[in-house]
């Protein structure tokens, strides 16, 4: 028993000992934890940092407010500082619907009368009253109005505010504005707002390429508030936004208007699949104007899906006979071209394949000068043989073909010199198989007219910062000398003969007051879907690259049109001359090239074409640089307005009424003056909605009409075709009170007709005796003869 007690004692003592150790360990653990906490708090208090964070800064952030200041995107300008793209304020319409927001206000600030609000808003924004009402019935705090409620102008905002509609408010936004619509669209490009960041970024063209320059740098304004949201004194800090740089292009807005006008005329006449035109300064390489069809409106994006590529830099094609210029220059440089030397035209066999001159038969044995005038394919293949295949290819490379021009434009194509087999080599001599870009063609042409020095075309004049310092400056750049000065001069002589030589091959490109030189082109168009070339009626690309004045070139103009869908036979015969001639002539006169004539040289007197065959009358009017509009499907012109001798600006309309049934023309772009003439000729009632120039009409083009029918036209003040400074000095003088003058003219004709009736009526009355009548008649005839002589002498004097 004693033993058991002893065991129990030691067991108890061991248990107590263990408990003491556990207690000691427990005390030690909590003591260590307390020490670490004290150390941590002391460290935080002394250093002010925790987990790498500045606690004082973190605490202050709770009361700091930051506002991001967005910069203004830079402008895109033409060479004279005219705005082509800029940021403008726009407004988004919002309607607050929740009644609770008005509980603390005596005046309601939510929409009260939804039907009345819908009715009044529908008269200002492009949305029906029913659609607006449906949105206003929504069970939400506020609603927007989709596209119809966005991008509202300041005028629309003021008009809505004047209605004093409760619950209607606006959010101010920035939007990119393109004041000229379809205007060098593929070169300028467009920018749009990112819905996530609400920032505007360039998406195409110069807007995209120079986005980093145009965007600027955002700024930031910060300040501190106390817990009651009051701003603490001396707590504000502002980093100002830096607005974007302005990008000035080499384009001249007035010349660009001529380009757009010429292309519109070509589209109306031929409806081509593709079309482009460019005007380039012959001495510097600056692109003064460029556009293409199809095009798009960067303001509305209308037409954008038709084609996104920039044809000038990104599209390759087979140029046709315009390419012969550079093969000719190579042959002249190698002393292989003799203008007086004869050769046999007609055809050439290449490995069993016969290649013909374009007329299939040739012209027999002719001189090389005549062969180039007639654009002989056989001549160019002959010259290629004489120069040598490898050497000819090296000349094409010297002219810049087969590689990009190095322009500041993304995705520039290089084209391809097709030299893989004898057939490709031979057809390349006349611009088939080998592919080029318009930029390469312009660059190569510049060598011919600058004594052999080749200039790179460029479209950026300079980039300037908001403080007016120049960030980038575009300059004339010589990029090669493919031929000598003597060769360039001799080549220019041959190009002059193409237009003015004995064969008159490019007679249709001659223009009034200036001599022009250049080369025509007619090329087959590759069929990208089925391979080979497009088949059908006249399936060609027609073109002309030329310069003027021929002896001292100031501008190069290049125009090409592919696959005309209307009047294709005419396009094959006269190429692009219908659009090319007015573009070249208007450009030269606008630049005052080689003449000291006043701006009044832009006027022409209307010819007399009444009682003339309709087709001939149309040609007569076109010959005076005026725009004929044939009304009716008859064959004879029975009336015209304006009348013979009326002075008009180039491109103004002359209406020709025929003896056939009438259909409604396309009034787009017509002025009120044009419509009044149409109304006077046809007796169709024209009603005007707005002022300026026609944008829409309520009767479809081609609809049959008769006297008394009514047509409503919607008009707008913007008329890009009449913004040119070339018109400024004559528009006021020519168009002052012209509507009244036209009405007066019509009234005078009516009065004249009435007097004629009265005279005929008077002649039927009783007359005097026969002897007296005879005497009076003789006297009258003598006076009439004398008066007639005086009038004839006066007229002849004026003509001399």
Secondary structure, 3 states (H helix, E strand, C coil): CHHHHHHHHHHHHHHHHHHHHHHHHHHHHHHHHHHHHHHHHHHHHHHCEECCEEHHHHHHHCCEEEEEECCCCCCEECCCCCEEEEEEEEEEEEEECCHHHHCCCCCCCCCCCHHHHHHHHCCCCCCCHHHHHHHHCCCCCEEECHHHHCCECHHHHHHHHHCCCCCEEEEEEEEEECCCCCCCHHHHCEEEECCCCCCEEEEEHHHHHCHHHHHCECEEEEEEECCCCCECCCCCEEECCECCCEEEECCCHHHHHHHHHHHHHHHHHHCEEEEEEEEEECCCCEEEEEEEECCCCCCCCCCHHHCCCCHHHHCCECCHHHHHHHHHHHHHHCCCCCCCCEEECCEEEECCEEEECCCCCCCCEEEHHHHHHCCCHHHHHHHHHHHCHHHHHHHHHHCCCCCCCCCCCCCCCCCECCCCCHHHHHHHCCCCCCEECHHHHHHHHHHHHCCCCEECCECEEEEECCCCCEEEECCCCEEECCCCHHHHHHHHHHHHHHHHCCCCCCHHHCECCECEEEEEEEEECECCCCCCECCCCCCEEEEEEEEECCCCCCEEEEEEEEEECCCHHHHHHHCCHHHHHHHHHHHHHHCCCCCCCCHHHHEEECCCCCCCEHHHHHHHHHHCCCEEEEECCCCEEEEEECCCCCEEECCCEEEEEECCCEECCCCCCCEHHHHHHHHHHHCCEEEEECCCEEEEECCCCCCEECCCCEEEEEEECCCHHHCCHHHHHHHHHHHCCHHHHHHHHHHHHHHHHHHHHHHHHHHCCCCCCHHHHHHHHHHHHHHHHHHHHHHHHHHHHHHC
